[in-house]
Amino acid sequence: FCGRPFCFSPFCRWAELRRTDLPPTMLGPVLLGQADVACTLMKDLTEKPQLNAEVVNNFVSQTCHGDELLVWAQNYCSLAEVVQNKFCYYEGYQAQAGETFIQQLHRQMEGNFQECARSLRDQGVPEKSANLSESSSAIQALNILLQHMMKVHESATDSAAIENQRWKIRLEVNQNGACTKYHDDFVAIRVVASLAGDGTVLADNASVDWDYFDSCQGAIPELAENKDTSAVEASRIIEAWNRRVTTSEMMTRCGDLTIMKGGKLTNRPCLHRAPYSAGEGMQAVRFLITVDRIPQTELNEFIDMEQEDSDEDEQVGPKINIDSGELLPVTVLSGFLGAGKTSLLTHVLQSQHGLRIAVIVNDMAEVNIDAALVRNSAAALSSQDKMVEMQNGCICCTLRGDLIENVDKLAAEHRFDYLIIESTGISEPMPVATTFAHDDGHGHKLLGSVARLDTLVTVVDAKHFLREYNSVRRQRLVDRTELGAEQTDQRTIANLLVDQVECANVLVLNKVDLTTKREIARLEILLKKLNPKARIVHSIFGKVAPTLLLNTHSFDMAQAEHMPGWFQELLGNHVPESQEYNIASFVFRASRPFHPKRLDRLLSSGFSGVLRSKGMIWIACDHRFSLLWGQAGTSMRIEQGGPWFHGSVDPSQWPTDMSAEYRTATYGDRRQELVFIGTDMKEANIRKRLESALVSDQEFNHGHDHWASWPNPFATSEEVTNNQKQDHGLKRPGSGKHTEVQVMKKTKTSEVRRKAAPKS
């Protein structure tokens, strides 16, 4: 094989059994322009040893009477990774009685593309796009093109050998990870055509350093010696090696037909490679057709390899062993709408993990679509598995009691090894996690005696996370009807996304194939800022090894409460910045209060570059209670926190880790303590603006009795009344009413809206 760690193609073989009785070819590929003479040229290729390849320009358009097939292929491939696929057709394999290979090929192609269309619809792809996959005219045109390609190939085959030869045809759609190093194929003749994207690249044999190529024996020494080379570094090494092999090359074009000699006909075959745009980690937009005719014995080997690959795809990882005597272990899947939770769940259920799994699927809608998708997926639930549907509400609030009841029942059956809960797209994971405590502190039994929360997973959409996070026009959940939020739910999308990320101990960064490596790296750095202790896993179509999600024993409630990045920053556990992506963080502290009016003005204008800020603040007009500051994206929330310790709790009862300076300070533990995380932040400017919102020296000397007369713009009238009745019990932080400030960006002015939060 080629020695490249990312190439698994059985075609990329080193031809050890080359014929040596033919003179070496010293001429490069011959360019030809008429499709109607392709068969004649094919004979020339086999009969003239000085030729190793021919390219027939515009072959597809001429044989299919126009560009319609090329236009269809380009539109189909533009659907990106959702149509990524590879189809192989073997003459006689799974053929029906009395069926010719042309009939077999048409039937199997039609079935494959219809299956793709169904998959596209299941994934929510628009009907117009899904229809591309089952276009009867496109399938018919493909079949005609393949017949012409087979005719060209057949013209070079000795009639005596045809009886023992079988057709092998491969269609590759948007496949990345192709072999981008120069190689040859151990076949006699190969016919190739590209319908979309970049074509095959051919080496000029006259400029090939054959001694060097032969000495490498089909492998790149530097890659063979370093198996753990990164994809980026491997690409650089491959490109350098290619330049060492040949100084001249030619890229074929979309619609051309390329005919290549393989290692079975000559010891100087046509060296070729895939375009770099189809290499490892690239977002390939390419439709490639390959036609081979090989002996029946070789065909059988390819069929066996394909079946083995299929078996390996199903065998994702090792068996997972569960202690039969322990509590029912649970993994909770969270993530915003469309992130890929259901795909991830389906993949886990279809994997060979050896577990009997119960599933609870929560959906806000009256009809549980996610549950239907899981149920209808191919053999997702085995006869030993069970699924419980919960709809018309969210398990983190309105259906919390139902969740407890259902988990209790499943645990009592004692026939399941594991439970997976897929929460709705607007569910906050932490309220779900708290149901796995033993009780709620008021004597009400929860789930701690029958089940344990093993892993809290949040699926993040790598392509759309930042767009949703920075949304302005439709910030609130209720503004997006497809989310199914109740009208009283005033949460913003940005705050929900942060809540889902900050408390998870596994973050699955899904759809990484739909964005660039730079954007993935930037998002990963941001996620580490928001949750530095979480494990980050990359995935495509939600394919993650079950061992990373099940029975990990990784969730701990005490640790989860300390996971958020803002909390770690306050503890002094600073996550190093990334200068390359300008992502940074800093802590603002002050021992004097904010002037309420100046703070109000400050919040109205927002903070440029800040993606997340959180902490506690002290405003001069409220001497008893702290305020909780929470900002995500363009949404700012100021919420009433718990009472300050100073003046409400005897110092002997203060937490032992409380700073000694607060015990002797005039105003005790009252303070400003805020963490800011963002990109391209102007820290000095933000600090200056915050400091200007504090009370001045003169105002500070007036004291809190004077400050109490100042209006409080962050309290509703109901809140003021309630505060007068509250005692100083240490209940929360964050259990009271809150004021939400939504910064609406405009050209010259900014609008501030405040709303009292709905009662829990």
Secondary structure as UniProt FT lines:
FT   TURN            5..6
FT   TURN            10..11
FT   TURN            16..17
FT   STRAND          30..32
FT   HELIX           35..37
FT   HELIX           38..47
FT   TURN            49..50
FT   STRAND          53..56
FT   TURN            57..58
FT   HELIX           59..63
FT   TURN            64..65
FT   HELIX           68..77
FT   TURN            78..79
FT   HELIX           80..83
FT   STRAND          85..90
FT   TURN            91..94
FT   TURN            97..98
FT   HELIX           101..122
FT   TURN            123..124
FT   HELIX           127..131
FT   HELIX           132..134
FT   HELIX           136..154
FT   TURN            155..156
FT   HELIX           159..162
FT   TURN            163..164
FT   STRAND          165..173
FT   STRAND          189..196
FT   STRAND          201..203
FT   HELIX           205..207
FT   HELIX           210..216
FT   TURN            217..218
FT   HELIX           221..225
FT   TURN            227..228
FT   HELIX           231..245
FT   STRAND          249..251
FT   TURN            254..255
FT   STRAND          257..261
FT   TURN            263..265
FT   STRAND          272..273
FT   HELIX           276..278
FT   TURN            280..281
FT   STRAND          287..295
FT   HELIX           296..314
FT   TURN            324..325
FT   STRAND          328..334
FT   TURN            337..338
FT   HELIX           341..350
FT   STRAND          357..363
FT   HELIX           369..376
FT   TURN            378..379
FT   TURN            383..384
FT   STRAND          386..391
FT   TURN            395..399
FT   HELIX           400..413
FT   STRAND          418..422
FT   TURN            425..426
FT   HELIX           429..434
FT   TURN            435..436
FT   TURN            448..450
FT   STRAND          451..461
FT   TURN            462..464
FT   HELIX           465..469
FT   TURN            473..474
FT   HELIX           477..479
FT   HELIX           481..483
FT   TURN            487..488
FT   HELIX           493..502
FT   STRAND          506..510
FT   HELIX           512..514
FT   HELIX           517..530
FT   TURN            532..533
FT   STRAND          535..539
FT   TURN            541..542
FT   HELIX           546..548
FT   HELIX           557..561
FT   HELIX           565..570
FT   TURN            571..572
FT   TURN            579..582
FT   STRAND          583..590
FT   HELIX           596..605
FT   TURN            608..609
FT   STRAND          610..617
FT   TURN            620..621
FT   STRAND          625..632
FT   TURN            633..634
FT   STRAND          635..643
FT   TURN            646..648
FT   HELIX           651..653
FT   TURN            656..657
FT   HELIX           660..664
FT   TURN            666..669
FT   STRAND          672..679
FT   HELIX           683..692
FT   HELIX           697..702
FT   HELIX           704..707
FT   TURN            708..709
FT   TURN            713..714
FT   HELIX           717..725
FT   STRAND          738..745
FT   STRAND          750..756
//
